[in-house]
């Protein structure tokens, strides 16, 4: 082989090697760019999902749900044509049923301006009931009675009596975003005990011996507790 041919061969081999290196470089750059793109899309998707996902313990404020004034354990237009009073106990499974089956009926009528709803305590379950009632009043101090009362019944339905142990009542308050220092001090000091005992005594004098007991414009409701019948009775009282 001539020197000239040898030089051409070496030159061609060098070019081929350089071409291969260039192709490998381009390949790995493309792979890297693809990985970075996938990571970027994943991060963007995660951030977007977190923005759109409500916290698990998020609770819609009751006044936002009904658009009516809230005064501790009373909700609704003060001039509503119908006053509904419900005597309940947090250790009463029928009261939990009432809250989730007929409570929405009442809240719809509160929203419509037809009903003013007063929740009242009747202590059936002894000291444990008193503790749960005091916790609900402590939540009322922070404008969250209605949300907290629903949560107590929800937890009681799922977990039984353990739900109203003081530690769990405090955890509910914390999970709902209440001021835990204020709430815990209120509960530990039994700040609302005398108020609850007074309401309970008034209930007994009124002949309330079981829960839930319902009054519609001062008359004890003894009718069917289906949503349809209950709503019809309230609408009739509004006439």
Buried (B, 14 or more C-beta within 10 A) or exposed (E): EEEEEEEEEEEEEEEEEEEEEEEEEEEEEEEEEEEEEEEEEEEEEEEEEEEEEEEEEEBEEBEEBBEBEBEBBBBBBEEBBBBBBBBBBBBBEEBBBBBEEBBEBBBBBBBBBBBBBBBBBBBBBEEBBBBBBBBBBBBBBBBBBBBBBBBBBBBBBEEEEEBBBBEBBBBBBEBBBBBBEEBBEBBEEEBBBEEBBEBBEBBEEBEBEEBBBBBBEEEEBEEEBEEEEBBEBBBEBBE
